[in-house]
Amino acid sequence: MGKKSKKSTKGSEPTKPTLHFTAPGIEEFDAASAARPRMKKKQYEAEMRTLQGELVAMQEWVRDSKAKVMVVFEGRDTAGKGGTIRRITERTNPRVFRHVALPAPTDREKSQMYIQRYVSHFPAGGEVVIFDRSWYNRAGVEPVMGFCTPEESRRFLEMVPATEKAIVDSGIILIKYWLEVSAAEQTRRLESRIDDPRKIWKLSDLDLQSYSRWYDYSRARDAMLAATDTSWAPWFIANNEDKKRGRLTIISHLLSRIPYEPLELPDVKLPKRQEVGDYVESDLPLRFLPEWD
């Protein structure tokens, strides 16, 4: 796949954000898209296998070049942020790819500069850090749910472009994704969690409160995109109505943003095992687990 080198914006002054998303249609899933059949599992797994191999190649380039990559995932509740991140990190080295999902701030953290608790997780050379929600909480859930004042959210949106300019100028490759789903699909996914013991932990009181505030979140999202979509840190919008198709779309796009090189597999041959020699199997009273029927 072709790679595009990122042009440095270091030294230039922040200017008024330039919109890169198309506002009309962000909530209007056209009829053709809605009617499109869901991707089949066999095709999905085959495509994912290839992309995960490319992620390993990207990993090796990041490690060898000491690049610093930071990926931010934001979006609607149930939009599939966690599932996409799991697929990105599933086959990669956790010492290179780090998944950051911070809990609610402590009283001490609430007294700090707002972005301070996130900065400590920023990547060093040779690391990829993936934020599952980020400082953009102050543009979304916090003002919608009353966890911050409108003035605090407004000031945050004013400061973000310059802050992210400083992040990019420090050498960090910053990539931001907004995952979108329709109201009907969000309802379906939330309902699927109610009676599923594997998913019930995902259904919090906050999720239930947020569910009724669809258009409050829409307004907050639109204000966030308008204020923080810049040439140095643009937003990329992913339609994740079909999770399988959405994950492939996001991962392939992420790979296209990193100027990594194809991975050359080494010619590895397993060495010959030693002879049994004087080894004698022990007769310790070991506790073997009974195998699953």
C-alpha positions as CSV (number, residue, x, y, z in Angstrom):
1,M,0.0,0.0,0.0
2,G,1.2,3.5,-0.7
3,K,2.6,5.6,2.1
4,K,2.4,9.3,2.5
5,S,5.0,11.3,4.4
6,K,3.6,13.9,6.8
7,K,4.7,17.4,6.0
8,S,6.0,19.3,9.0
9,T,4.1,22.2,10.3
10,K,6.8,23.1,12.8
11,G,7.4,26.8,13.1
12,S,4.2,28.1,11.6
13,E,1.7,29.9,13.7
14,P,-1.8,28.4,14.5
15,T,-4.4,29.8,12.2
16,K,-8.2,29.6,12.1
17,P,-9.2,26.0,11.9
18,T,-10.0,24.7,8.4
19,L,-13.0,22.3,8.2
20,H,-12.2,19.0,6.6
21,F,-15.4,17.1,7.4
22,T,-18.7,17.5,5.4
23,A,-21.2,18.7,7.9
24,P,-24.3,17.8,5.8
25,G,-24.8,14.1,6.0
26,I,-22.9,13.3,9.2
27,E,-26.2,12.1,10.7
28,E,-27.9,11.3,7.4
29,F,-26.9,7.8,6.5
30,D,-28.1,7.6,2.9
31,A,-30.4,4.9,1.7
32,A,-27.6,3.1,-0.2
33,S,-25.4,2.9,2.8
34,A,-28.2,1.8,5.1
35,A,-29.3,-0.9,2.6
36,R,-25.7,-2.2,2.1
37,P,-25.5,-5.8,3.4
38,R,-23.2,-6.4,6.4
39,M,-19.8,-7.6,5.6
40,K,-19.5,-11.4,5.8
41,K,-17.3,-12.8,8.6
42,K,-15.0,-14.8,6.2
43,Q,-14.2,-11.8,4.1
44,Y,-13.7,-9.6,7.2
45,E,-11.3,-12.0,8.8
46,A,-9.3,-12.4,5.6
47,E,-9.0,-8.6,5.2
48,M,-8.3,-8.1,8.9
49,R,-5.5,-10.7,8.9
50,T,-3.7,-8.7,6.1
51,L,-4.2,-5.4,7.9
52,Q,-3.0,-6.8,11.2
53,G,0.2,-7.9,9.4
54,E,0.6,-4.4,8.2
55,L,0.1,-3.1,11.7
56,V,3.1,-5.2,12.8
57,A,5.1,-3.7,10.0
58,M,4.1,-0.3,11.2
59,Q,5.0,-1.3,14.8
60,E,8.5,-2.3,13.7
61,W,9.0,1.0,11.8
62,V,7.8,3.0,14.8
63,R,10.1,1.1,17.2
64,D,13.2,1.3,14.9
65,S,12.6,5.0,13.9
66,K,11.7,6.1,17.4
67,A,8.5,7.7,16.0
68,K,5.8,9.0,18.3
69,V,2.3,8.2,17.3
70,M,-0.9,9.2,19.2
71,V,-4.4,8.1,18.1
72,V,-7.5,9.5,19.6
73,F,-10.8,7.7,19.4
74,E,-14.0,9.6,20.1
75,G,-17.6,9.0,19.1
76,R,-21.1,8.2,20.1
77,D,-21.7,5.7,22.9
78,T,-21.7,2.2,21.4
79,A,-20.0,3.5,18.2
80,G,-17.4,0.7,18.5
81,K,-14.3,2.5,19.8
82,G,-13.3,-0.3,22.1
83,G,-13.8,-3.0,19.5
84,T,-11.7,-1.2,16.9
85,I,-8.9,-0.6,19.4
86,R,-8.9,-4.2,20.4
87,R,-8.5,-5.2,16.8
88,I,-5.6,-2.8,16.3
89,T,-3.8,-4.1,19.4
90,E,-4.7,-7.7,19.1
91,R,-1.5,-8.8,17.3
92,T,0.8,-6.0,18.2
93,N,3.4,-5.7,21.0
94,P,1.9,-4.0,24.1
95,R,5.3,-2.5,24.8
96,V,4.9,-0.5,21.6
97,F,1.1,-0.1,21.3
98,R,-0.5,1.2,24.5
99,H,-4.2,1.5,25.0
100,V,-5.2,4.3,27.4
101,A,-8.7,4.5,28.8
102,L,-8.7,6.7,31.9
103,P,-11.3,6.5,34.6
104,A,-13.2,9.5,36.0
105,P,-10.7,12.0,37.5
106,T,-9.8,12.0,41.1
107,D,-10.3,15.0,43.3
108,R,-6.5,15.8,42.9
109,E,-6.8,15.5,39.1
110,K,-9.8,17.8,39.1
111,S,-7.6,20.5,40.7
112,Q,-4.9,20.2,37.9
113,M,-4.7,21.8,34.5
114,Y,-7.4,20.0,32.6
115,I,-5.1,18.2,30.1
116,Q,-2.5,17.4,32.7
117,R,-3.6,13.8,33.4
118,Y,-3.5,13.0,29.8
119,V,-0.1,14.4,29.1
120,S,1.6,11.8,31.3
121,H,0.4,9.1,28.9
122,F,1.7,10.7,25.7
123,P,4.1,8.6,23.6
124,A,7.8,8.5,23.9
125,G,10.0,7.6,21.0
126,G,9.1,4.2,19.6
127,E,5.5,4.1,21.0
128,V,2.0,4.2,19.7
129,V,-0.6,5.4,22.3
130,I,-4.3,5.0,21.6
131,F,-6.7,7.0,23.6
132,D,-10.2,5.4,24.1
133,R,-11.8,8.8,24.8
134,S,-9.5,11.7,25.7
135,W,-9.3,15.3,26.6
136,Y,-12.3,15.8,24.3
137,N,-14.5,14.7,27.2
138,R,-14.6,18.4,27.9
139,A,-16.3,19.0,24.5
140,G,-18.8,16.1,24.8
141,V,-19.9,14.2,27.8
142,E,-18.9,16.8,30.3
143,P,-21.0,19.8,29.0
144,V,-23.9,17.5,28.0
145,M,-24.1,15.8,31.4
146,G,-23.3,18.9,33.4
147,F,-19.8,17.9,34.6
148,C,-18.4,21.2,33.5
149,T,-19.8,24.7,32.9
150,P,-20.6,26.0,29.4
151,E,-17.8,28.5,29.9
152,E,-15.2,25.8,30.8
153,S,-16.2,23.9,27.6
154,R,-16.0,27.1,25.5
155,R,-12.5,28.0,26.8
156,F,-11.4,24.4,26.2
157,L,-12.4,24.5,22.6
158,E,-10.6,27.8,22.1
159,M,-7.4,26.4,23.6
160,V,-7.3,23.0,21.9
161,P,-6.0,24.0,18.4
162,A,-2.9,25.7,19.8
163,T,-2.3,22.9,22.3
164,E,-2.5,20.3,19.5
165,K,-0.2,22.4,17.4
166,A,2.3,22.2,20.2
167,I,1.8,18.5,20.4
168,V,2.4,18.1,16.6
169,D,5.4,20.4,16.7
170,S,7.0,18.3,19.4
171,G,7.2,15.5,16.8
172,I,4.1,13.5,17.7
173,I,2.0,12.1,14.8
174,L,-1.5,12.9,16.0
175,I,-4.5,11.2,14.4
176,K,-8.1,11.8,15.6
177,Y,-11.1,9.7,14.7
178,W,-14.8,10.3,15.4
179,L,-17.0,7.1,15.1
180,E,-20.6,7.7,14.2
181,V,-23.6,5.4,14.2
182,S,-27.3,6.0,13.6
183,A,-29.8,6.4,16.4
184,A,-31.4,3.1,15.5
185,E,-28.1,1.2,15.5
186,Q,-27.2,2.7,18.9
187,T,-30.6,1.5,20.3
188,R,-29.9,-2.0,18.9
189,R,-26.5,-2.2,20.5
190,L,-27.6,-0.9,23.9
191,E,-30.5,-3.3,24.0
192,S,-28.1,-6.2,23.1
193,R,-26.2,-5.4,26.3
194,I,-29.1,-5.7,28.7
195,D,-29.4,-9.5,28.7
196,D,-25.9,-10.4,27.7
197,P,-23.6,-11.2,30.7
198,R,-20.6,-10.6,28.5
199,K,-21.6,-7.0,27.8
200,I,-23.6,-5.8,30.8
201,W,-20.5,-4.1,32.2
202,K,-20.6,-1.8,29.2
203,L,-24.1,-0.5,30.2
204,S,-23.5,2.2,32.8
205,D,-26.0,4.6,34.5
206,L,-24.3,7.3,32.4
207,D,-25.0,5.4,29.2
208,L,-28.7,5.3,30.1
209,Q,-28.8,9.0,30.9
210,S,-26.9,9.9,27.7
211,Y,-29.2,7.8,25.5
212,S,-32.0,10.3,25.8
213,R,-29.8,13.2,24.9
214,W,-29.0,12.3,21.3
215,Y,-29.3,15.9,19.9
216,D,-27.5,17.5,22.8
217,Y,-24.6,15.2,21.9
218,S,-25.1,16.2,18.2
219,R,-24.8,19.9,19.0
220,A,-21.7,19.2,21.2
221,R,-20.1,17.1,18.5
222,D,-20.7,19.8,15.8
223,A,-19.3,22.5,18.0
224,M,-16.2,20.4,18.7
225,L,-15.6,19.6,15.1
226,A,-16.0,23.2,14.0
227,A,-13.6,24.4,16.7
228,T,-10.9,21.7,16.6
229,D,-10.7,20.4,13.0
230,T,-7.4,21.9,11.9
231,S,-4.8,21.3,9.1
232,W,-2.3,20.1,11.7
233,A,-4.8,17.9,13.6
234,P,-7.8,17.1,11.4
235,W,-10.7,14.9,12.4
236,F,-11.5,11.8,10.4
237,I,-15.2,10.7,10.5
238,A,-15.9,6.9,10.3
239,N,-19.3,5.5,9.6
240,N,-19.3,2.5,12.0
241,E,-22.8,1.3,11.3
242,D,-21.3,-2.0,10.2
243,K,-18.6,-2.7,12.7
244,K,-16.6,-5.1,10.5
245,R,-16.5,-2.7,7.6
246,G,-15.8,0.2,9.9
247,R,-12.8,-1.4,11.6
248,L,-11.2,-2.2,8.2
249,T,-11.8,1.3,7.0
250,I,-10.2,2.9,10.1
251,I,-7.2,0.5,10.3
252,S,-6.4,0.9,6.6
253,H,-6.7,4.7,7.0
254,L,-4.4,4.7,10.1
255,L,-1.8,2.7,8.1
256,S,-2.0,5.2,5.3
257,R,-1.1,8.1,7.7
258,I,2.1,6.5,8.9
259,P,5.2,6.4,6.5
260,Y,6.3,2.9,7.6
261,E,8.1,0.4,5.4
262,P,7.0,-3.1,4.4
263,L,8.2,-5.7,6.8
264,E,10.7,-8.2,5.5
265,L,10.2,-11.5,7.3
266,P,13.5,-13.1,8.5
267,D,14.5,-16.5,7.3
268,V,14.1,-18.3,10.6
269,K,15.0,-22.0,11.2
270,L,14.4,-23.7,14.6
271,P,17.6,-25.1,16.1
272,K,17.9,-28.8,16.9
273,R,16.6,-29.8,20.4
274,Q,19.1,-31.3,22.9
275,E,19.1,-35.0,23.6
276,V,17.2,-36.3,26.7
277,G,20.4,-37.1,28.4
278,D,20.0,-37.9,32.1
279,Y,16.7,-36.1,32.5
280,V,14.0,-38.1,34.3
281,E,10.4,-36.9,34.5
282,S,9.5,-36.0,38.1
283,D,6.8,-37.7,40.1
284,L,5.5,-34.6,41.8
285,P,1.8,-34.6,42.8
286,L,0.9,-32.1,40.1
287,R,-2.6,-30.6,39.9
288,F,-3.8,-31.0,36.3
289,L,-6.9,-29.1,35.2
290,P,-9.7,-31.3,33.9
291,E,-10.1,-30.7,30.2
292,W,-13.3,-29.1,28.9
293,D,-15.8,-31.6,27.6
